[in-house]
Amino acid sequence: MGSERAGGQEPSELGIEMLPVALAGLRAELSEARALARELAGMTPAQADSSWCDQLEDEYHDVGAGHAQMVRQLTRWRLDHPHAPGLDELAELVADVEPVRHALLRQLARLRCARGTSGTLVLPGKPRATLIRDEPQWTFSDSPRCGPRALHVWREDDTHLVAVVAAESPEDGVDTADAVAARLRAEHPDCEIELFVRTPSADPGGGDRFDRVTPSGAEQVITHDVIDRLGAGRQYRCRCQS
């Protein structure tokens, strides 16, 4: 997906004469990635070879860097050769790369999670997170209506912390997120705080739900992505493991 060299040159050095080569290569790589994603979607953990899956995961994390190079090359070609035939098709292919890549990575994460091996690998480009706080009864407010919550704080680097606080209830999990975030910032003034609200499933066979708190509210994130990112297979559960 734009990560390979053509004619011994990095994508940033390619001349416009290499556009047909880039088109053919990206078509083939997208077709292969889509086929792999479909194949993985039909697999059970018992059917998936773990070493092959690990190899695929490494390859498709590396594809992200190659894709960024191709985006830069496409931008340069558009500036230098705005009417070159094939640029529109290349732009469409480039736009398809990340959705296909993330679909494939999600299938790999699902299989790893279902095998109970989430968090055993440090994902490329990510430091290993360290659990620095585990407080089942953390008090974040003096208000009598705000009871204590379970809190985990993970350190990803010297200045970035990931906080996971338990939801108040499955029906209304993020109503006090502002107060939680304010207390965490006060307790860790030198760090950037990324806050997730965790809601365990009401179904015994289900998994945890995670919402990332944002300035505009909250957005649900994929549970096994959180587990893999933090190496938190012992602390959290995804429905993939059911």
Sequence and secondary structure as in RCSB ss.txt:
>XXXX:A:sequence
MGSERAGGQEPSELGIEMLPVALAGLRAELSEARALARELAGMTPAQADSSWCDQLEDEYHDVGAGHAQMVRQLT
RWRLDHPHAPGLDELAELVADVEPVRHALLRQLARLRCARGTSGTLVLPGKPRATLIRDEPQWTFSDSPRCGPRA
LHVWREDDTHLVAVVAAESPEDGVDTADAVAARLRAEHPDCEIELFVRTPSADPGGGDRFDRVTPSGAEQVITHD
VIDRLGAGRQYRCRCQS
>XXXX:A:secstr
   S BTTB GGG  GGGHHHHHHHHHHHHHHHHHHHHHHHT  TTTS HHHHHHHHHHHHHHHHHHHHHHHHHH
HHHHH TT TTHHHHHHHHHHHHHHHHHHHHHHHHHHHHTT TTSS  TT    EEEEEEEEE   S TTS  EE
EEEEESSSSEEEEEEE S SSS STTHHHHHHHHHHHSTTSEEEEEEEE  SSTT   EEEEEETTEEEEE HHH
HHHHHT TTT   GGG 
